[in-house]
């Protein structure tokens, strides 16, 4: 579906980002893999993408850094010939009740999860406008829809990302550029592997489908939104959560 396209995926070295990068590659897209710090995992993902017969480059960047993301976008455009698909997946958690949450923990989550997406959209905006086509996909969360005790910073960032998605969608719709969000529910990743079996069972019991999702479930949705099949869909938030937030 994506032959001849180039995708830029942030947070691409592991988890959901890695799965999205691999699925876009399976559909024929070249992939710019952006990661924050784990060089080993980034190179492993690069090898997996290249094994699918497409081009892959890795780029280390803190998406919360406005100037660094500007340089990143310029490099990707120069080295890979342009950007057709932007996936803002990079994110962190610094959980804690508001009573005990440190200011730095709130600020860091907002900076990476929300401002990071703004930075990437800001620096690809004129590129997409000139091309008069493009796909922007933001990875939010059902927590951004419902909130969650102990995650005021994360919920705020993810709710803000939904507002950013809808605003950008309205700004760019006339230029043939779509902007949509995917809201994952409980997805089994390295992060959730650290949870106890009891916590996992409790979380799964709250899901109507009675099981956690897989990173591939998010990747399949991202690939659809990146394709021509989603050309008339913009400003949407698609839950991929097994019914958790119904």
C-alpha positions, 0 to 999 in steps of 0.5 A: 500500500505504501510503495515509494513512500517515506515514513518518519517514526519517532520512538521507533526502536522498541514496542509500538514504534518498532511494530509500526516501523516494521508494518509500514516497511512491509507495506513498502515504505522506506523508514526513518527510525528516530530514537532517544537513546538505545542505539543497540535496539535502534540498529536491531530494528533497522536491520529488521526493516532492511530485511523487508527490502526497503531503506532504513536510516536511524536518527538519534534525537530528543523530540522535546528539543525544538532545534534538534527536531528541526535539524532532524527533519532537514536531515531526513528530507535530504538523506531520504528524499522527503517525508510522506508519513509522520508518526509521532509515537515517542513517549515517556511515563513518570507516574505518581499522584498529584500530591507527590508528583514533582514539577520536573516529572510533569514537565518532562512528560508534557515536553516529550509526549505533547511538545515533541509531537508539536515540534515534529509537526511544526518542522514537517508542516511546510514540507507537507504543504508544498507536496499537497499531500501527507499523513500525520499519525499521532499515538495518544492513549485511552488515558487521554480520553478518560484520565487515570489516577496517578497519571495526571501528567500522562493524561494531560499530554495525551489529551492535549495530543488529541486537541493538537490532532484535531487542530492540525487536521483542520489547518491542513485538510485543504492541502490534502494532508490528513492528521489522525490519532490512535488511542491504544488501550492496554498493550503488551510491551516491555513496559507492561512486562514489568508488571506483576501477574496480579496487576496484569490479570486485573487490567485484562479483566477490565477489558471487554475482550478480556486480553491485552492488545499487541503492538501489531494491533496499533501498527495495522491501524497506523498502516491503514491511516497512512494508506490511500484507503484513509485519504478521506479520514482526518481529525479522528481518534481511533481507539484500539483498546479491545473495548476498554474505553467504550 
